[in-house]
Amino acid sequence: MKLSRIAALSSALLLGAVLALTGTAQAHAARSAAAVDYVALGDSYSSGLGAGAYLSSSGSCKRTNRAYPALWASANAPSSFAFTACAGARTGDVLASQLAPLHAGTDLVSLTIGGNDAGFADVMTTCVLQSESTCVARVEEAKRFVDSTLPSRLDSVYSTISSKAPSARVVVLGYPRFYKLNGSCITGLTERERAAINGGADHLNAAIAKRVADHGFTFADVVPTFTGHEICSGASWLHSINWLNIGESYHPTASGQSGGYLPPFRSAA
């Protein structure tokens, strides 16, 4: 009995020590999150176009508190949060008008960029309105641009971020595949067109990931979280073509931001 009581007391003391250490670690993590200065840059996939409830102060940039940067900030309460992502932005727009909040004390930066440079909107318009062969050819043209011209543009953005915020953790997020092949869609684009568009997205993501790695940043892949939630999946987190609100077409819904973009960013941040 005496040995049992000693063992029980030892176990209780050990458990108490573990709980104390765990509590200390959690408190430290909470303090660390609260001390983060966070800046969210990029295009419509970061501003939240497609998720609705746009902030009137953001104008045509279509920023929303339903976008993954605002969702992360709401959950983690950083010491500062600057949200300059803007719908339609290209690499040059990030350089010209989004980097002012960056400084030597910036701890965390998020970014989606490159899709507009590669002509994403024109690719989708071409594929919706023109022939299958024209669609596939336009995707191939975009892929050539991604190979020949986009890398240097991404380098300019990434290098400037590094120079302005040299201590920041920079998380660059990719783009989803848009279509579930052989899915539930019975009208619209052909399977060849859908496959070509998916291939274009993969090509863009690979190019971005390569430049991100070369700059020592972190690439967050959103393809896995969107798998099963593409257009034609029956549970899409992406808007298909919307003739009444053309700008939101092929952009994440609110569920796409919270379920598709937030988890990979949260893991990488």
N, C-alpha and C positions, 0 to 999 in steps of 0.2 A: 504493500500500500504506500509506504513511504517513497519507494522508488517511482511509483506511478505518479505521486503528487509532485515529485521533483521533475519528472519528465513533462508533466502537464505545465508546471511553472516555467520550465525552459522553453517549451513550445509557445506559451503565451508571450514570453519576453521576446522570442524570435519574431513572432507575428507582429508584435507591437513595433519592433525595430523596422521590419519590412514596410509596415503601413506608414511609419514616420518618414522613411526614406522616399516611399512612393509619393506621399503628400508633398514632401519637399521638392521632388522632381516636377510634380504637376504645378506647384506654385511657381517654380522657376520657369516652366514652359509658358505659363500664363503671363508672367512678367515679361518674358522675351517677346511673346506675341504682341503685347501691349506697347512695347518699345519700338516696334517696326514702323519705319517711314516707307510707305508703299505708293508707287506711281504706276498707273495702268495706261498703257499706250496702245495704239493700233488702229485697226479698221472696224468695220461693222460687226465682225464676229466678237470683238471685244466691247464695242459700245452697246451691243445688245439689240441691234436692229432685228426685228422679227419677234421680239419678246413682248412688245407693247409697253404701255404705261411710260411713255418717254417723258423725260424731264423737260419742261418748257424752256428752262434756261440753256439747254443744250442745242436748241434750234435744229438745223439740218443734220447735226452730228448724231441725233437719235440715241443719246445715252439714256439708260434706264437702270433703276435699282434692281431689275431682274437679271441684269448681266452678271456673269461670273465674277468680275472684279468687285462689284458692289456687294454681291452675296458673300464673298470671302471677307471683305472689310466689315460687314455687319456681324459676321460670326466671330471675328478675331479682334475687333476693336483696336486697330493699329493706332499709334500715336498721331499719324497723319495719313491722309488718303487723298491723292490727286488723281482725278479721272479725266484724262484728256483724249481718250480714244474717240475716233470720229468715223461715222459711216462714209464710205467712199474713199477713205484715205489710201494713198500710195506711199511708197517709201519717202518720196520727196516731201510729202505733207507732214510725215512724222518729223522729219528733220527741220522743216520750216516753222511748225506751229505747235508741236506737242511736247517738246523737251524742256520747257522752262522750269517745271517743278523739280527736275533732277538736280541734285547737288551732292557734295562729298559725303553727306550723312545719309543718303538714300540707302535703305537696306534691301528693298525688294522691288523688282520691276517685272511687269507682265506685258506681253506683246503678241498680237497676231498681225502679220503684214506680209504682203507679197502677192496675194490673190488678185488684187486690182491691177497691180503692175502687169501681171500675166494675162490680163484681159478676161477675167472670170465672167463679168457681166456680158461682154460681147460673145463669148463662147456660148453661154446659155441662151442668149437671144438668137444666135445663129442656129443652134440646135432645135429650138422650139419652132422657128419660123421657116427654116429652109430644109433642104433635102438631107437624107442620111449621109450621103457622100460628102456634102458640104460641111456638115456637122463634124464628121470625123477628121476632115482636112483642117478645120479650124482648131480642133483640139491638138492636132499634131503641130500646127503653127505655134500655139501657145507653149507646147513642150519645148520647142526649139528656142523660144524666148527665155524660158526658164533655164535652159542650159547655157545660153550665150550671154545674156544680159542681166538677168536677175541676180546672180551671185554677187556681182560688184555693187549693186544697189543695196543688197542686204548687208554687205560688208560695211558700207558707209554708215548705215543706221546703227549696226552693232558696235562699230568702233567709236562712234560719237557717244553712244550710251555709256560705254566703258570709260571714256575720257571724262564725262560729266559725273558719273556715279561709279567710281572705281571699286568701291567695296560692296556694291549691290549684288544680290543674287538675282540673276536675270532668267526668267522663265519664258520661253517662246513656245506658244501653242500652235499646233497645226490645224488642218482643216479636215472635216469629215468626208468620207465617201458619201455620195448623194443618193445612190440607188441600191436597193436590194435587187439583185438580178434574179430573174425567174420568180418575181414576187407577185403581189396582188394586183398590180396595175394591168388593165386590159386595153387602155387607150394611151395616147401620148407618144412619147419617143419609142423608137425601136430598141430591142435588147442590145443591138450593136452600138447604138448611140449611147445608151446608158453605160455600157461597159467602157466605151471610149472616155466618157466623162469621169467615171471612177478611176480609170487609168491616169487621166490627167491630174486628178487630185493626189493620187499616190506619187506621181512624178514630182509634183510641187512639194509635197511633204518631204520627200527624200532630199530634194535640193536644199530646203530650209534646214532640215536636220543636220546636213553636212556643214553648212555655214555656222550653225549654232555650235556644233561641237568644236569647230576650229577656233571659235572665239571663247571657248571655255564656259559657255552658257548651258542651260538645261533645256532640252526639247521635251515638251509634253504632248504625247500622241493622243488625239481624241478619237481615232478610228475605233479602238476597242470599245469605248463607252457608247459610241453611236451604233455599233453593230447590233442589228435587231431593231433599230429605230430609224433606218433610212427611209426615204420615200419608196413606196411600194412594199413596205414591210407590214402594213396594217396597224402599226403603232409608231408612226413617224414623229420624230422630234425635229423635223425640218419642214418648212413650208414648200409645197410644190409651186407651180406657176399660179400666181394670183393676179388676174387681170384687173381686179378692183384696187389692188395695192401692190403694184408691180415691184416696188422697192423691197418688199419683204420676201419676195420669192427666193427660194433656195437659201434661206437663212434659218438659224435655229429658233425654235419656239422658246417660250419660257422654260419648258421642260428640257429642251436641248441645252439651255444655258445651265440649269441647275443639275441636270443628270448627265449631260454630255461633256460640258466644259469645266464645271466646278470641281468634280472629283480629281481629274488629272492635275489641275492646277494646285488643289489643296495638297496632293501628294508631293508635288514638286517644290512647293513653296516652303 
